[in-house]
């Protein structure tokens, strides 16, 4: 039996507001918010998070609710961000979470805003109700964004997040400050895996740096003759995390006492290294090494000035997220 129909048929309409007040909106709002299982689950999650003070939701218009809550789609070429190319950050319309950096947006010609990289941890992928496509939603509040497609060959990363403009807001670059960091700690898959999880990290890119060959391939780097290290370039919001916090995580997720290797991966391309972008980053790195040495560690990490960073081939990006695996030689352990 449909519990909502039974409830209202018995003339208990006036009880609903009281129930909402009595239990903080949980059950009452469930009765008022839709009958489909997926929708009920999403509503329940949002209500619980809201009552815990975690998420504040913007009031939606009827059309916004059709797309964001009920998983609808806006007409192609109608959204205000379809042909929008301004430096900044695209955020969730409902909760304000940062979703995409403008540098990841590209012209696909599909009629909806397209991105080839999400801000780390900001977007969750899940099977669509049609059983064919992959839906993308805000990882913080569950708002429907659109769908993600692979294998189209439109960009080097070979990923297209097809997003409804109505699901997003935009924050211009002048209102947001970002900084970069570059770390190398063995296989860049594992290094990226841990750095992506840090709140405040906007994006990560795996690649090669510190060598003497322009635009090297993975095959060339693996010969151990180009001088490059497998590394990760991190873009982060300094108001939410710091370079020191990222550097500490770098040390805590690999064995920095090994020289030119990480576990079974052997060669200078797997060396432990910090490539600093300014003197402040260098000073932070040096101080952390000194702290580790005082703790008795024989630190092999190299501290080098930044060099040209070459993005790796598309199949290396977001490797563990895409393949549903976990790192084999990057395991977190508390040190600092």
FIMI-388296 format. One line per field, with one value per residue (C-alpha): residue number from 0; residue in one letter; x, y, z. Coordinates in Angstrom, 2 decimals. Layout:
// FIMI-388296
num: NUM ...
residu: a ...
x: X ...
y: Y ...
z: Z ...
// end
This chain:
// FIMI-388296
num: 0 1 2 3 4 5 6 7 8 9 10 11 12 13 14 15 16 17 18 19 20 21 22 23 24 25 26 27 28 29 30 31 32 33 34 35 36 37 38 39 40 41 42 43 44 45 46 47 48 49 50 51 52 53 54 55 56 57 58 59 60 61 62 63 64 65 66 67 68 69 70 71 72 73 74 75 76 77 78 79 80 81 82 83 84 85 86 87 88 89 90 91 92 93 94 95 96 97 98 99 100 101 102 103 104 105 106 107 108 109 110 111 112 113 114 115 116 117 118 119 120 121 122 123 124 125 126 127 128 129 130 131 132 133 134 135 136 137 138 139 140 141 142 143 144 145 146 147 148 149 150 151 152 153 154 155 156 157 158 159 160 161 162 163 164 165 166 167 168 169 170 171 172 173 174 175 176 177 178 179 180 181 182 183 184 185 186 187 188 189 190 191 192 193 194 195 196 197 198 199 200 201 202 203 204 205 206 207 208 209 210 211 212 213 214 215 216 217 218 219 220 221 222 223 224 225 226 227 228 229 230 231 232 233 234 235 236 237 238 239 240 241 242 243 244 245 246 247 248 249 250 251 252 253 254 255 256 257 258 259 260 261 262 263 264 265 266 267 268 269 270 271 272 273 274 275 276 277 278 279 280 281 282 283 284 285 286 287 288 289 290 291 292 293 294 295 296 297 298 299 300 301 302 303 304 305 306 307 308 309 310 311 312 313 314 315 316 317 318 319 320 321 322 323 324 325 326 327 328 329 330 331 332 333 334 335
residu: x x x x x x x x x x x x x x x x x x x x x x x x x x x x x x x x x x x x x x x x x x x x x x x x x x x x x x x x x x x x x x x x x x x x x x x x x x x x x x x x x x x x x x x x x x x x x x x x x x x x x x x x x x x x x x x x x x x x x x x x x x x x x x x x x x x x x x x x x x x x x x x x x x x x x x x x x x x x x x x x x x x x x x x x x x x x x x x x x x x x x x x x x x x x x x x x x x x x x x x x x x x x x x x x x x x x x x x x x x x x x x x x x x x x x x x x x x x x x x x x x x x x x x x x x x x x x x x x x x x x x x x x x x x x x x x x x x x x x x x x x x x x x x x x x x x x x x x x x x x x x x x x x x x x x x x x x x x x x x x x x x x x x x x x x x x x x x x x
x: 0.00 1.16 1.82 1.25 -2.20 -3.23 -2.04 -3.97 -7.11 -7.60 -7.94 -4.62 -3.59 -3.18 -0.85 1.81 3.05 3.12 5.10 7.54 8.08 8.22 10.96 12.85 11.27 12.51 9.39 7.01 9.15 9.51 5.72 5.62 8.63 7.84 7.27 10.04 12.62 15.64 13.99 13.03 16.60 18.03 15.51 16.24 19.98 19.59 17.27 19.64 22.64 20.68 19.56 23.18 24.15 26.28 24.44 22.49 20.22 19.22 15.51 14.91 12.51 10.10 12.35 15.49 13.75 12.66 16.28 18.18 15.79 13.75 16.71 15.36 17.31 17.30 16.94 20.23 21.93 19.56 21.71 23.57 26.87 26.86 29.03 30.48 34.29 35.42 38.09 36.61 34.81 31.44 29.52 26.45 23.25 21.70 24.48 27.29 29.96 32.75 32.36 34.48 37.38 36.95 40.21 38.52 35.66 35.79 33.66 32.04 29.18 26.70 24.54 25.40 28.44 31.21 34.12 36.89 37.84 35.96 37.29 38.69 35.93 33.24 31.22 29.96 29.30 26.37 24.32 21.50 17.92 17.91 20.44 22.74 24.24 26.26 24.68 26.78 25.63 27.02 28.93 27.92 24.15 23.22 21.92 21.54 24.10 23.86 25.80 29.41 30.69 33.99 35.81 34.68 38.21 37.23 40.09 43.32 41.60 38.86 36.11 33.05 30.95 27.74 26.19 22.95 23.65 20.67 22.39 25.29 26.36 29.63 32.23 34.62 38.35 38.89 36.75 38.73 42.42 44.18 47.72 49.71 52.01 53.94 54.86 56.53 56.32 56.57 53.72 51.64 48.39 48.80 50.11 47.05 44.68 45.53 45.91 42.48 40.83 42.04 39.26 40.26 42.00 40.36 42.08 44.96 46.91 49.36 52.42 56.18 58.68 62.36 63.71 65.50 63.14 60.25 56.75 57.89 55.68 55.08 57.10 60.07 59.90 59.81 63.22 64.69 66.68 64.69 65.37 61.67 59.80 56.20 54.53 51.20 50.31 47.79 45.59 44.15 42.27 44.63 41.67 40.71 44.05 47.73 50.89 52.24 49.21 49.59 53.33 52.73 50.25 52.82 55.31 52.69 51.56 54.85 58.21 60.50 63.45 63.70 66.06 64.73 61.98 58.65 58.09 58.23 58.60 62.30 64.01 64.66 61.21 59.84 62.00 60.63 60.76 59.15 59.26 58.82 57.30 58.64 60.93 58.09 57.32 61.03 61.30 58.28 59.68 63.12 61.58 59.49 62.56 64.44 61.53 61.56 65.33 64.96 62.45 65.17 64.17 66.81 65.01 65.84 63.34 64.84 63.80 64.11 62.92 59.89 60.55 58.32 55.38 54.13 50.64 50.58 48.51 44.75 44.45 46.64 44.35 42.08 43.30 42.09 38.80 38.13 39.16 37.71 40.98 43.27 47.03 49.38 52.37 50.83 49.34 48.63 50.41 50.38 53.84 53.44
y: 0.00 3.54 4.88 8.48 7.80 5.73 8.42 11.21 9.13 8.76 12.52 13.04 15.96 18.33 15.91 16.24 19.71 18.58 15.51 17.69 19.87 16.97 15.00 17.84 17.47 13.95 11.80 14.65 15.88 12.31 12.15 15.39 14.92 12.15 8.46 7.00 5.01 6.91 10.24 9.20 8.09 11.35 13.40 11.45 11.96 15.68 16.10 14.26 16.27 19.52 18.75 18.03 21.47 20.09 21.39 24.57 24.39 27.24 27.44 26.18 27.38 24.86 24.39 24.05 21.44 19.54 19.11 19.05 17.01 15.04 14.40 16.22 17.73 21.28 21.81 21.66 24.99 26.76 26.91 30.11 28.27 26.36 28.97 30.42 30.53 32.72 31.87 30.73 27.88 26.25 25.39 23.35 25.42 23.76 23.61 25.78 23.04 23.59 21.17 22.16 24.49 26.58 25.21 21.81 23.19 22.61 23.05 19.73 20.94 18.76 21.65 21.42 22.60 20.01 19.34 16.74 16.84 17.31 18.95 16.13 14.36 16.86 14.73 11.20 8.75 6.35 4.13 6.02 4.83 3.98 1.21 2.47 5.84 7.01 9.82 12.50 14.22 16.65 14.53 16.86 17.13 14.63 17.27 15.90 17.43 15.38 12.42 11.45 9.84 8.08 7.11 9.96 11.22 14.88 15.81 14.21 13.00 11.36 12.21 14.42 15.57 16.72 19.12 21.10 24.82 25.11 22.80 25.22 28.70 30.37 32.14 34.38 33.88 37.29 36.14 32.97 32.37 29.13 27.85 24.92 22.25 19.41 16.17 12.93 9.80 6.77 5.68 8.80 6.81 6.36 9.88 11.35 8.99 10.42 14.07 14.06 13.33 16.51 19.09 22.20 20.36 21.61 19.42 17.01 16.18 13.29 13.81 13.95 16.55 17.00 15.49 16.56 15.34 17.50 16.03 12.52 9.46 6.95 4.40 6.79 7.67 3.97 3.46 5.49 7.52 10.78 11.96 12.55 11.65 10.54 13.46 15.06 18.72 19.86 22.96 23.89 26.60 28.04 29.15 25.49 23.70 24.68 23.70 22.31 20.06 18.72 18.18 16.32 14.03 13.50 12.19 10.15 8.22 6.83 5.49 8.50 6.45 4.49 5.79 5.83 3.32 2.66 -0.97 -3.02 0.10 0.74 3.57 7.31 7.93 6.63 8.86 10.82 14.54 17.88 20.42 23.81 26.80 29.51 30.02 29.67 26.17 25.31 26.47 24.41 21.29 21.74 22.19 19.04 17.03 18.35 17.32 13.81 13.50 14.49 11.66 9.28 8.88 8.64 10.90 10.39 12.97 15.45 19.10 20.69 23.91 23.48 22.25 21.95 19.70 17.45 15.90 12.12 10.13 10.20 6.65 7.58 10.33 9.48 5.91 4.41 6.30 5.08 1.48 1.13 -0.03 1.19 1.92 -1.01 0.96 4.18 3.55 6.31 6.23 8.98 10.57 14.24
z: 0.00 -0.68 2.80 1.75 0.30 3.30 5.66 3.95 3.29 7.02 7.41 9.13 6.96 9.91 11.62 8.92 9.96 13.58 12.61 10.71 13.76 16.19 14.45 12.77 9.35 8.61 8.29 7.46 4.61 3.37 3.09 1.14 -1.12 -3.62 -3.85 -5.97 -4.06 -5.42 -4.71 -1.16 -0.45 -1.76 0.24 3.40 3.00 2.37 5.38 7.69 6.54 6.78 10.33 11.25 9.97 7.16 4.10 3.45 0.40 -1.85 -2.56 -6.10 -8.76 -10.28 -13.33 -11.20 -9.08 -12.21 -13.25 -9.96 -7.80 -10.33 -12.68 -15.70 -18.62 -19.96 -23.71 -25.67 -26.43 -24.01 -20.88 -19.96 -19.47 -22.77 -24.54 -21.34 -21.19 -18.31 -15.75 -12.46 -10.71 -11.42 -8.25 -7.31 -7.65 -4.61 -1.98 -3.37 -3.47 -6.02 -8.95 -11.95 -12.64 -15.80 -17.21 -17.60 -19.74 -23.49 -26.60 -27.45 -29.66 -27.77 -26.54 -22.85 -20.83 -21.13 -18.76 -18.95 -15.26 -12.01 -8.88 -6.75 -4.83 -5.90 -8.32 -7.79 -10.63 -10.37 -12.71 -14.38 -14.02 -17.73 -17.04 -19.81 -18.99 -15.98 -13.99 -12.28 -9.09 -6.55 -4.03 -1.20 -1.62 -4.36 -6.80 -10.34 -12.72 -15.91 -17.32 -17.99 -21.20 -21.94 -25.12 -27.38 -27.98 -27.64 -25.29 -24.12 -20.95 -23.07 -20.58 -21.06 -18.13 -19.83 -17.30 -17.19 -16.84 -14.53 -12.05 -11.58 -10.53 -11.49 -9.33 -11.34 -10.81 -9.25 -6.35 -5.79 -5.15 -6.06 -5.68 -7.12 -5.77 -7.44 -5.69 -6.86 -4.71 -6.94 -9.19 -9.78 -9.59 -5.84 -5.23 -6.96 -5.14 -1.72 -2.73 -4.41 -1.07 0.66 1.22 -0.68 -3.52 -6.71 -9.29 -9.79 -12.94 -13.29 -15.46 -15.80 -14.62 -13.79 -17.02 -20.20 -22.95 -24.19 -24.01 -23.00 -23.31 -20.55 -22.50 -22.70 -19.00 -18.09 -19.74 -16.85 -19.41 -19.68 -16.13 -15.43 -12.27 -12.25 -10.47 -9.62 -10.08 -7.46 -7.71 -4.33 -2.46 0.18 2.28 2.77 2.93 3.07 1.26 4.53 4.97 1.43 1.91 5.16 3.41 0.65 3.23 5.08 2.00 0.68 1.87 1.59 2.93 -0.32 -3.00 -6.57 -5.91 -4.23 -3.39 -6.61 -8.79 -9.33 -11.20 -10.94 -12.41 -9.10 -6.91 -3.98 -4.80 -4.07 -6.89 -5.23 -7.03 -4.71 -1.75 0.73 -0.56 -0.46 3.14 4.15 2.45 4.06 7.51 7.15 6.10 9.12 11.35 9.90 10.34 13.98 14.30 13.08 9.42 6.68 4.20 0.52 -0.79 -3.25 -3.02 -6.47 -8.17 -10.41 -13.93 -16.99 -16.14 -18.94 -18.48 -18.86 -21.33 -20.75 -19.38 -16.40 -15.09 -12.12 -12.53 -9.27 -9.35 -12.89 -12.21 -8.73 -7.18 -4.40 -4.40 -3.90 -2.56 -1.21 2.22 4.72 8.07 10.68 11.13 12.00
// end
